[in-house]
Amino acid sequence: MDDENTAAAGAQLEASALPNEIPLDGGVDGPILIANEFADVVVSRVLTRNGMRLDIWSPRRGTRVQLDAVELDCLSYQEPETFTEMLARKPGG
């Protein structure tokens, strides 16, 4: 993905964008909306100066995180209790 495509993808994910304006499956380069009655999250790949990241944006909360391959791999070996504990905490607290 070149800088022009990265900028275009970032423009699609402006904080003012509504979830119904984002494609459900943007293919390889576009954003993907994952939602249920509790949350909606927009996921996309972004190229940073430090390599490829997975950009995870929560329009409802206005929060965003970018994770690299090592961080994503770390998620794959967590016990379900780890996520239960994370969900029990208040966001931002």
MOPAC internal coordinates of N, CA, C and O (Angstrom, degrees):
PM7 1SCF
backbone

  N    0.0000 0     0.00 0     0.00 0    0    0    0
  C    1.4586 1     0.00 0     0.00 0    1    0    0
  C    1.5168 1   107.65 1     0.00 0    2    1    0
  O    1.2310 1   120.17 1   -52.86 1    3    2    1
  N    1.3461 1   117.28 1   127.14 1    3    2    1
  C    1.4503 1   119.35 1  -178.84 1    5    3    2
  C    1.5270 1   110.74 1   -88.75 1    6    5    3
  O    1.2310 1   120.77 1    -5.64 1    7    6    5
  N    1.3445 1   116.13 1   174.36 1    7    6    5
  C    1.4649 1   120.80 1  -176.33 1    9    7    6
  C    1.5182 1   112.23 1   -61.02 1   10    9    7
  O    1.2310 1   120.28 1   144.22 1   11   10    9
  N    1.3491 1   117.07 1   -35.78 1   11   10    9
  C    1.4611 1   120.24 1  -179.89 1   13   11   10
  C    1.5254 1   110.91 1   -65.06 1   14   13   11
  O    1.2310 1   120.10 1   136.76 1   15   14   13
  N    1.3439 1   117.41 1   -43.24 1   15   14   13
  C    1.4635 1   120.85 1   178.01 1   17   15   14
  C    1.5200 1   111.11 1   -67.34 1   18   17   15
  O    1.2310 1   120.23 1   142.61 1   19   18   17
  N    1.3340 1   117.17 1   -37.39 1   19   18   17
  C    1.4599 1   121.09 1   178.40 1   21   19   18
  C    1.5244 1   109.85 1   -62.93 1   22   21   19
  O    1.2310 1   120.49 1   135.92 1   23   22   21
  N    1.3234 1   116.67 1   -44.08 1   23   22   21
  C    1.4627 1   120.52 1   178.97 1   25   23   22
  C    1.5180 1   110.30 1   -63.56 1   26   25   23
  O    1.2310 1   119.89 1   138.92 1   27   26   25
  N    1.3347 1   117.82 1   -41.08 1   27   26   25
  C    1.4664 1   121.32 1   179.36 1   29   27   26
  C    1.5238 1   110.83 1   -64.03 1   30   29   27
  O    1.2310 1   120.29 1   138.41 1   31   30   29
  N    1.3274 1   117.06 1   -41.59 1   31   30   29
  C    1.4681 1   120.39 1   178.73 1   33   31   30
  C    1.5177 1   110.10 1   -64.88 1   34   33   31
  O    1.2310 1   120.12 1   139.57 1   35   34   33
  N    1.3103 1   117.38 1   -40.43 1   35   34   33
  C    1.4579 1   120.76 1   178.32 1   37   35   34
  C    1.5118 1   111.69 1   -64.31 1   38   37   35
  O    1.2310 1   120.67 1   143.10 1   39   38   37
  N    1.3329 1   116.33 1   -36.90 1   39   38   37
  C    1.4611 1   120.26 1   178.80 1   41   39   38
  C    1.5211 1   110.92 1   -64.87 1   42   41   39
  O    1.2310 1   119.99 1   147.40 1   43   42   41
  N    1.3331 1   117.62 1   -32.60 1   43   42   41
  C    1.4580 1   121.56 1   178.62 1   45   43   42
  C    1.5174 1   111.39 1   -67.66 1   46   45   43
  O    1.2310 1   119.80 1   156.89 1   47   46   45
  N    1.3125 1   117.98 1   -23.11 1   47   46   45
  C    1.4530 1   121.77 1  -173.29 1   49   47   46
  C    1.5221 1   112.54 1  -104.83 1   50   49   47
  O    1.2310 1   120.49 1  -148.58 1   51   50   49
  N    1.3222 1   116.68 1    31.42 1   51   50   49
  C    1.4561 1   119.45 1   177.43 1   53   51   50
  C    1.5211 1   110.07 1   -59.69 1   54   53   51
  O    1.2310 1   120.10 1   -31.82 1   55   54   53
  N    1.2985 1   117.41 1   148.18 1   55   54   53
  C    1.4619 1   122.28 1  -177.40 1   57   55   54
  C    1.5209 1   112.26 1   -59.26 1   58   57   55
  O    1.2310 1   119.83 1   157.09 1   59   58   57
  N    1.3294 1   117.94 1   -22.91 1   59   58   57
  C    1.4574 1   120.27 1  -178.74 1   61   59   58
  C    1.5240 1   112.07 1   -82.58 1   62   61   59
  O    1.2310 1   119.56 1   171.32 1   63   62   61
  N    1.3280 1   118.45 1    -8.68 1   63   62   61
  C    1.4647 1   121.31 1  -178.43 1   65   63   62
  C    1.5204 1   110.41 1   -67.09 1   66   65   63
  O    1.2310 1   120.88 1   -40.19 1   67   66   65
  N    1.3092 1   115.92 1   139.81 1   67   66   65
  C    1.4508 1   121.30 1   177.31 1   69   67   66
  C    1.5182 1   109.67 1   -93.41 1   70   69   67
  O    1.2310 1   119.62 1   -31.75 1   71   70   69
  N    1.3424 1   118.33 1   148.25 1   71   70   69
  C    1.4631 1   120.75 1  -178.75 1   73   71   70
  C    1.5264 1   113.79 1   -54.60 1   74   73   71
  O    1.2310 1   119.38 1   144.84 1   75   74   73
  N    1.3329 1   118.79 1   -35.16 1   75   74   73
  C    1.4619 1   119.11 1  -179.00 1   77   75   74
  C    1.5227 1   112.53 1   -75.74 1   78   77   75
  O    1.2310 1   119.66 1   175.54 1   79   78   77
  N    1.3256 1   118.25 1    -4.46 1   79   78   77
  C    1.4606 1   122.44 1   175.98 1   81   79   78
  C    1.5259 1   111.70 1   -93.06 1   82   81   79
  O    1.2310 1   120.27 1   174.66 1   83   82   81
  N    1.3126 1   117.09 1    -5.34 1   83   82   81
  C    1.4584 1   121.49 1  -176.01 1   85   83   82
  C    1.5202 1   108.49 1  -105.91 1   86   85   83
  O    1.2310 1   119.59 1   -48.32 1   87   86   85
  N    1.3311 1   118.38 1   131.68 1   87   86   85
  C    1.4652 1   120.02 1  -178.11 1   89   87   86
  C    1.5230 1   112.07 1   -60.67 1   90   89   87
  O    1.2310 1   120.87 1   -35.48 1   91   90   89
  N    1.3274 1   115.94 1   144.52 1   91   90   89
  C    1.4613 1   120.57 1   178.37 1   93   91   90
  C    1.5176 1   110.91 1   -68.08 1   94   93   91
  O    1.2310 1   119.91 1   146.66 1   95   94   93
  N    1.3155 1   117.78 1   -33.34 1   95   94   93
  C    1.4560 1   121.10 1   177.61 1   97   95   94
  C    1.5141 1   108.02 1  -141.31 1   98   97   95
  O    1.2310 1   121.11 1   -78.37 1   99   98   97
  N    1.3215 1   115.47 1   101.63 1   99   98   97
  C    1.4535 1   120.49 1  -178.08 1  101   99   98
  C    1.5138 1   113.14 1   -85.37 1  102  101   99
  O    1.2310 1   119.71 1  -170.23 1  103  102  101
  N    1.3293 1   118.17 1     9.77 1  103  102  101
  C    1.4513 1   120.37 1  -178.94 1  105  103  102
  C    1.5143 1   111.51 1    78.15 1  106  105  103
  O    1.2310 1   120.45 1    28.01 1  107  106  105
  N    1.3018 1   116.74 1  -151.99 1  107  106  105
  C    1.4551 1   121.83 1  -175.54 1  109  107  106
  C    1.5239 1   111.93 1   -71.57 1  110  109  107
  O    1.2310 1   120.33 1   140.19 1  111  110  109
  N    1.3251 1   116.98 1   -39.81 1  111  110  109
  C    1.4635 1   120.28 1  -173.77 1  113  111  110
  C    1.5156 1   114.37 1  -100.37 1  114  113  111
  O    1.2310 1   119.73 1   158.60 1  115  114  113
  N    1.3146 1   118.12 1   -21.40 1  115  114  113
  C    1.4500 1   120.67 1  -174.09 1  117  115  114
  C    1.5161 1   113.12 1   -88.72 1  118  117  115
  O    1.2310 1   120.94 1   -12.58 1  119  118  117
  N    1.3246 1   115.82 1   167.42 1  119  118  117
  C    1.4624 1   120.31 1   178.81 1  121  119  118
  C    1.5224 1   112.07 1   -71.98 1  122  121  119
  O    1.2310 1   120.88 1   -24.21 1  123  122  121
  N    1.3124 1   115.92 1   155.79 1  123  122  121
  C    1.4619 1   123.08 1   176.53 1  125  123  122
  C    1.5227 1   107.08 1  -125.26 1  126  125  123
  O    1.2310 1   120.81 1   -48.12 1  127  126  125
  N    1.3385 1   116.06 1   131.88 1  127  126  125
  C    1.4557 1   121.42 1   176.64 1  129  127  126
  C    1.5211 1   108.33 1   -96.62 1  130  129  127
  O    1.2310 1   120.65 1   -54.21 1  131  130  129
  N    1.3323 1   116.35 1   125.79 1  131  130  129
  C    1.4600 1   122.97 1   175.18 1  133  131  130
  C    1.5187 1   105.73 1  -118.56 1  134  133  131
  O    1.2310 1   120.70 1   -59.08 1  135  134  133
  N    1.3491 1   116.28 1   120.92 1  135  134  133
  C    1.4597 1   118.75 1  -173.39 1  137  135  134
  C    1.5220 1   111.48 1  -147.02 1  138  137  135
  O    1.2310 1   121.92 1   -25.20 1  139  138  137
  N    1.3150 1   113.93 1   154.80 1  139  138  137
  C    1.4626 1   121.93 1   168.18 1  141  139  138
  C    1.5187 1   106.58 1  -147.37 1  142  141  139
  O    1.2310 1   119.65 1    13.97 1  143  142  141
  N    1.3212 1   118.28 1  -166.03 1  143  142  141
  C    1.4582 1   120.45 1  -177.01 1  145  143  142
  C    1.5273 1   113.54 1   -70.01 1  146  145  143
  O    1.2310 1   119.81 1   165.86 1  147  146  145
  N    1.3303 1   117.97 1   -14.14 1  147  146  145
  C    1.4598 1   122.05 1  -176.34 1  149  147  146
  C    1.5241 1   113.89 1  -101.13 1  150  149  147
  O    1.2310 1   120.04 1   152.43 1  151  150  149
  N    1.3059 1   117.53 1   -27.57 1  151  150  149
  C    1.4664 1   120.26 1  -174.97 1  153  151  150
  C    1.5177 1   110.60 1  -158.80 1  154  153  151
  O    1.2310 1   121.29 1   -21.79 1  155  154  153
  N    1.3201 1   115.14 1   158.21 1  155  154  153
  C    1.4563 1   121.29 1   169.62 1  157  155  154
  C    1.5249 1   106.69 1  -135.70 1  158  157  155
  O    1.2310 1   121.22 1   -43.00 1  159  158  157
  N    1.3248 1   115.27 1   137.00 1  159  158  157
  C    1.4635 1   121.74 1  -175.77 1  161  159  158
  C    1.5206 1   108.31 1  -136.73 1  162  161  159
  O    1.2310 1   120.88 1   -42.91 1  163  162  161
  N    1.3099 1   115.92 1   137.09 1  163  162  161
  C    1.4572 1   122.08 1   175.83 1  165  163  162
  C    1.5228 1   107.41 1  -106.04 1  166  165  163
  O    1.2310 1   120.87 1   -54.97 1  167  166  165
  N    1.3287 1   115.94 1   125.03 1  167  166  165
  C    1.4623 1   121.97 1  -176.62 1  169  167  166
  C    1.5291 1   108.41 1  -118.08 1  170  169  167
  O    1.2310 1   120.59 1   -46.82 1  171  170  169
  N    1.3237 1   116.48 1   133.18 1  171  170  169
  C    1.4621 1   120.52 1   175.95 1  173  171  170
  C    1.5213 1   110.10 1  -152.06 1  174  173  171
  O    1.2310 1   121.48 1   -21.21 1  175  174  173
  N    1.3228 1   114.78 1   158.79 1  175  174  173
  C    1.4633 1   120.68 1   174.58 1  177  175  174
  C    1.5112 1   107.99 1   -88.53 1  178  177  175
  O    1.2310 1   120.84 1   -42.09 1  179  178  177
  N    1.3217 1   115.99 1   137.91 1  179  178  177
  C    1.4626 1   120.35 1   175.51 1  181  179  178
  C    1.5238 1   108.89 1  -132.99 1  182  181  179
  O    1.2310 1   121.53 1   -36.70 1  183  182  181
  N    1.3053 1   114.67 1   143.30 1  183  182  181
  C    1.4605 1   120.66 1   176.54 1  185  183  182
  C    1.5150 1   107.80 1   -97.50 1  186  185  183
  O    1.2310 1   120.37 1   -60.39 1  187  186  185
  N    1.3369 1   116.90 1   119.61 1  187  186  185
  C    1.4549 1   121.78 1   177.87 1  189  187  186
  C    1.5243 1   108.43 1  -109.12 1  190  189  187
  O    1.2310 1   120.50 1    -4.89 1  191  190  189
  N    1.3076 1   116.65 1   175.11 1  191  190  189
  C    1.4708 1   118.86 1   178.12 1  193  191  190
  C    1.5211 1   111.59 1   -66.69 1  194  193  191
  O    1.2310 1   120.59 1   163.47 1  195  194  193
  N    1.3429 1   116.47 1   -16.53 1  195  194  193
  C    1.4624 1   121.35 1   177.36 1  197  195  194
  C    1.5264 1   112.91 1  -102.85 1  198  197  195
  O    1.2310 1   120.02 1  -164.33 1  199  198  197
  N    1.3114 1   117.57 1    15.67 1  199  198  197
  C    1.4572 1   121.60 1   177.20 1  201  199  198
  C    1.5212 1   113.02 1   109.10 1  202  201  199
  O    1.2310 1   121.37 1     6.25 1  203  202  201
  N    1.3328 1   114.98 1  -173.75 1  203  202  201
  C    1.4485 1   122.31 1  -177.05 1  205  203  202
  C    1.5235 1   111.39 1   -72.40 1  206  205  203
  O    1.2310 1   120.57 1   -40.20 1  207  206  205
  N    1.3172 1   116.52 1   139.80 1  207  206  205
  C    1.4619 1   123.28 1   177.33 1  209  207  206
  C    1.5246 1   108.69 1  -133.15 1  210  209  207
  O    1.2310 1   121.01 1   -22.54 1  211  210  209
  N    1.3080 1   115.67 1   157.46 1  211  210  209
  C    1.4549 1   121.85 1   170.08 1  213  211  210
  C    1.5242 1   105.91 1   -99.20 1  214  213  211
  O    1.2310 1   120.79 1   -61.60 1  215  214  213
  N    1.3256 1   116.10 1   118.40 1  215  214  213
  C    1.4589 1   121.90 1  -179.43 1  217  215  214
  C    1.5237 1   107.81 1   -93.14 1  218  217  215
  O    1.2310 1   120.15 1   -56.63 1  219  218  217
  N    1.3172 1   117.31 1   123.37 1  219  218  217
  C    1.4641 1   122.89 1  -179.72 1  221  219  218
  C    1.5248 1   107.05 1  -118.88 1  222  221  219
  O    1.2310 1   120.89 1   -62.71 1  223  222  221
  N    1.3447 1   115.90 1   117.29 1  223  222  221
  C    1.4522 1   122.07 1  -175.20 1  225  223  222
  C    1.5174 1   110.23 1  -122.08 1  226  225  223
  O    1.2310 1   120.51 1   -48.37 1  227  226  225
  N    1.3143 1   116.64 1   131.63 1  227  226  225
  C    1.4525 1   122.78 1   176.27 1  229  227  226
  C    1.5289 1   108.94 1  -107.47 1  230  229  227
  O    1.2310 1   119.94 1   -79.67 1  231  230  229
  N    1.3360 1   117.71 1   100.33 1  231  230  229
  C    1.4691 1   119.62 1  -178.54 1  233  231  230
  C    1.5314 1   112.70 1   -61.16 1  234  233  231
  O    1.2310 1   119.73 1   143.80 1  235  234  233
  N    1.3258 1   118.13 1   -36.20 1  235  234  233
  C    1.4694 1   120.68 1  -178.86 1  237  235  234
  C    1.5253 1   111.58 1   -63.68 1  238  237  235
  O    1.2310 1   120.45 1   140.67 1  239  238  237
  N    1.3204 1   116.74 1   -39.33 1  239  238  237
  C    1.4696 1   121.01 1  -178.18 1  241  239  238
  C    1.5213 1   112.46 1   -92.57 1  242  241  239
  O    1.2310 1   120.87 1   159.33 1  243  242  241
  N    1.3317 1   115.93 1   -20.67 1  243  242  241
  C    1.4539 1   119.26 1  -175.83 1  245  243  242
  C    1.5141 1   112.27 1    73.74 1  246  245  243
  O    1.2310 1   120.53 1  -153.18 1  247  246  245
  N    1.3373 1   116.59 1    26.82 1  247  246  245
  C    1.4654 1   120.63 1  -179.58 1  249  247  246
  C    1.5213 1   110.57 1  -112.58 1  250  249  247
  O    1.2310 1   121.48 1   -22.62 1  251  250  249
  N    1.3212 1   114.77 1   157.38 1  251  250  249
  C    1.4600 1   120.54 1  -177.78 1  253  251  250
  C    1.5196 1   108.95 1  -150.97 1  254  253  251
  O    1.2310 1   121.13 1   -33.79 1  255  254  253
  N    1.3415 1   115.43 1   146.21 1  255  254  253
  C    1.4589 1   121.15 1   173.94 1  257  255  254
  C    1.5247 1   107.36 1  -141.55 1  258  257  255
  O    1.2310 1   120.66 1   -33.69 1  259  258  257
  N    1.3251 1   116.35 1   146.31 1  259  258  257
  C    1.4580 1   121.59 1   174.46 1  261  259  258
  C    1.5221 1   107.59 1  -118.45 1  262  261  259
  O    1.2310 1   121.08 1   -56.01 1  263  262  261
  N    1.3374 1   115.54 1   123.99 1  263  262  261
  C    1.4567 1   121.16 1  -176.51 1  265  263  262
  C    1.5220 1   110.23 1  -114.04 1  266  265  263
  O    1.2310 1   120.79 1   -41.03 1  267  266  265
  N    1.3513 1   116.09 1   138.97 1  267  266  265
  C    1.4618 1   120.29 1   176.38 1  269  267  266
  C    1.5338 1   109.50 1   -91.37 1  270  269  267
  O    1.2310 1   120.29 1     0.83 1  271  270  269
  N    1.3134 1   117.05 1  -179.17 1  271  270  269
  C    1.4623 1   121.75 1  -175.79 1  273  271  270
  C    1.5281 1   112.63 1   -60.80 1  274  273  271
  O    1.2310 1   120.12 1   140.54 1  275  274  273
  N    1.3271 1   117.38 1   -39.46 1  275  274  273
  C    1.4675 1   120.38 1  -179.60 1  277  275  274
  C    1.5302 1   110.16 1   -64.95 1  278  277  275
  O    1.2310 1   120.27 1   136.39 1  279  278  277
  N    1.3235 1   117.09 1   -43.61 1  279  278  277
  C    1.4641 1   120.81 1   179.36 1  281  279  278
  C    1.5212 1   111.30 1   -64.72 1  282  281  279
  O    1.2310 1   120.24 1   139.79 1  283  282  281
  N    1.3264 1   117.15 1   -40.21 1  283  282  281
  C    1.4624 1   120.69 1   177.74 1  285  283  282
  C    1.5271 1   111.26 1   -66.72 1  286  285  283
  O    1.2310 1   120.69 1   139.62 1  287  286  285
  N    1.3157 1   116.28 1   -40.38 1  287  286  285
  C    1.4633 1   120.17 1   177.38 1  289  287  286
  C    1.5251 1   110.15 1   -60.57 1  290  289  287
  O    1.2310 1   120.65 1   139.28 1  291  290  289
  N    1.3125 1   116.37 1   -40.72 1  291  290  289
  C    1.4612 1   121.65 1   178.51 1  293  291  290
  C    1.5311 1   111.26 1   -57.91 1  294  293  291
  O    1.2310 1   120.26 1   142.15 1  295  294  293
  N    1.3245 1   117.10 1   -37.85 1  295  294  293
  C    1.4643 1   120.26 1   177.72 1  297  295  294
  C    1.5279 1   111.71 1   -62.73 1  298  297  295
  O    1.2310 1   120.78 1   146.93 1  299  298  297
  N    1.3199 1   116.12 1   -33.07 1  299  298  297
  C    1.4694 1   120.30 1  -173.69 1  301  299  298
  C    1.5240 1   113.91 1   -68.18 1  302  301  299
  O    1.2310 1   119.65 1   159.28 1  303  302  301
  N    1.3268 1   118.28 1   -20.72 1  303  302  301
  C    1.4708 1   118.67 1  -178.33 1  305  303  302
  C    1.5342 1   113.04 1  -111.41 1  306  305  303
  O    1.2310 1   120.73 1  -163.60 1  307  306  305
  N    1.3270 1   116.21 1    16.40 1  307  306  305
  C    1.4605 1   119.20 1   176.79 1  309  307  306
  C    1.5311 1   110.67 1   -78.75 1  310  309  307
  O    1.2310 1   121.35 1   -33.20 1  311  310  309
  N    1.3075 1   115.03 1   146.80 1  311  310  309
  C    1.4647 1   121.12 1   174.68 1  313  311  310
  C    1.5311 1   108.75 1   -75.57 1  314  313  311
  O    1.2310 1   119.44 1   -29.76 1  315  314  313
  N    1.3134 1   118.67 1   150.24 1  315  314  313
  C    1.4734 1   121.02 1   179.08 1  317  315  314
  C    1.5310 1   112.61 1   -54.38 1  318  317  315
  O    1.2310 1   119.92 1   148.83 1  319  318  317
  N    1.3201 1   117.76 1   -31.17 1  319  318  317
  C    1.4643 1   121.41 1   179.64 1  321  319  318
  C    1.5368 1   112.10 1   -61.61 1  322  321  319
  O    1.2310 1   120.56 1   150.00 1  323  322  321
  N    1.3234 1   116.53 1   -30.00 1  323  322  321
  C    1.4669 1   120.57 1   178.13 1  325  323  322
  C    1.5204 1   110.06 1   -59.72 1  326  325  323
  O    1.2310 1   120.87 1   135.50 1  327  326  325
  N    1.3213 1   115.94 1   -44.50 1  327  326  325
  C    1.4565 1   120.45 1  -178.73 1  329  327  326
  C    1.5299 1   111.06 1   -72.62 1  330  329  327
  O    1.2310 1   120.52 1   145.54 1  331  330  329
  N    1.3294 1   116.62 1   -34.46 1  331  330  329
  C    1.4676 1   120.59 1   175.78 1  333  331  330
  C    1.5184 1   109.88 1   -61.07 1  334  333  331
  O    1.2310 1   120.42 1   136.55 1  335  334  333
  N    1.3222 1   116.80 1   -43.45 1  335  334  333
  C    1.4677 1   121.22 1   178.17 1  337  335  334
  C    1.5261 1   111.07 1   -64.58 1  338  337  335
  O    1.2310 1   120.37 1   139.64 1  339  338  337
  N    1.3166 1   116.90 1   -40.36 1  339  338  337
  C    1.4717 1   120.46 1   179.02 1  341  339  338
  C    1.5234 1   110.56 1   -64.20 1  342  341  339
  O    1.2310 1   120.21 1   139.32 1  343  342  341
  N    1.3179 1   117.21 1   -40.68 1  343  342  341
  C    1.4672 1   120.87 1  -179.84 1  345  343  342
  C    1.5254 1   112.32 1   -69.50 1  346  345  343
  O    1.2310 1   120.28 1   154.14 1  347  346  345
  N    1.3176 1   117.06 1   -25.86 1  347  346  345
  C    1.4624 1   121.45 1  -179.65 1  349  347  346
  C    1.5343 1   111.71 1   -74.62 1  350  349  347
  O    1.2310 1   120.53 1   157.91 1  351  350  349
  N    1.3366 1   116.59 1   -22.09 1  351  350  349
  C    1.4682 1   119.89 1   179.94 1  353  351  350
  C    1.5249 1   110.14 1   -80.46 1  354  353  351
  O    1.2310 1   121.20 1   -30.17 1  355  354  353
  N    1.3178 1   115.30 1   149.83 1  355  354  353
  C    1.4555 1   120.79 1   174.75 1  357  355  354
  C    1.5207 1   108.68 1   -73.77 1  358  357  355
  O    1.2310 1   119.39 1   -42.62 1  359  358  357
  N    1.3309 1   118.77 1   137.38 1  359  358  357
  C    1.4609 1   119.92 1   176.44 1  361  359  358
  C    1.5279 1   110.99 1   -58.08 1  362  361  359
  O    1.2310 1   121.14 1   -48.06 1  363  362  361
  N    1.3032 1   115.43 1   131.94 1  363  362  361
  C    1.4544 1   121.04 1   179.13 1  365  363  362
  C    1.5219 1   114.46 1    78.48 1  366  365  363
  O    1.2310 1   120.51 1  -176.38 1  367  366  365
  N    1.3440 1   116.63 1     3.62 1  367  366  365
  C    1.4637 1   117.10 1  -176.79 1  369  367  366
  C    1.4794 1   115.04 1  -125.66 1  370  369  367
  O    1.2310 1   120.10 1   180.00 1  371  370  369

